[in-house]
Amino acid sequence: MKEKTKEHVPARRQFLTAVAAGAAALGLASLPKAVQSAPLLNEDVVTDEGNPDEWFKQIKGKHRMVFDATQPHELYPFAWPKVFLMTNEATGTTPKDCSVVVVLRHTAIGYAMEDKLWEKYKLGELFKANDPKTGKAATRNPFWQPKPDDFVIPGIGPVPLGINDLQKDGVMFCYCQAAFTVYSAATAGMMNMDVEAVRKDWLAGILPNIQPVPSGVWALGRAQEHGCGYIFAG
């Protein structure tokens, strides 16, 4: 793990504070004022970042694509990566020859979290994410270990669109820590809970093999620097 330098900590704190201050510009003006008053960064509870730049070195396939998931957008953040892999395979390119990155940012970060957090914190309502099965606000992560018949596409049949299914095909997932910081603090304010307690709980519920990145836009830039084309996942 790359150690944090003394210079890195203040810079990171300033960055995340600026994110919170600019929340209105991101459409977050309705979030509680607790977001602005709460300490947005506690280095003791920030997820182990490892070295996100190193993570992107896994991008080695001949055909490279990054999908930008800014919102739940129904099935699209997961359907488009699957379509990319399926149609490449249909034209003679196996998944191992493709590199696919999905960046979960803004209100799509909920998909990086396990079911119990969706139920406890009402993430379906918070992120306006409906369960494809019920059409109502999701109380689970619909794209983590779904049942084989959860996603049936007319003319095609059941299609495995779970994050776990896509990971088996080599799809790389990352989530935006800037959005994570803002929304965990906002949720704590709305539920009258301790900010650090909520943040720790959310961190403990991040799904396996989903990489934290400083911000979603940072990750989109890095992916394109590693030769990925860009597709909006909406």
Buried (B, 14 or more C-beta within 10 A) or exposed (E): EEEEEEEEEEEBBEBBBEBBEEBEEBEBEEBBEBBBEBEBBEEEBBBEBEEBEEBBEEBEBEBBBBBBBBBBBEBBBBBBBBEBBBEBBEEEBEBEBBBBBBBBBBBBBBBBBBBEBBBBBBBBEBBEBBBBEEEEBBBBBBBBBBEEEBBEEEEEEEBBBBBBBBBEBBBBBBBBBBBBBBBBBBBBBBBEBEBBEBBBBBBEBBBEEBBBBBBBBBBBEBBBEBBBEEBEBB
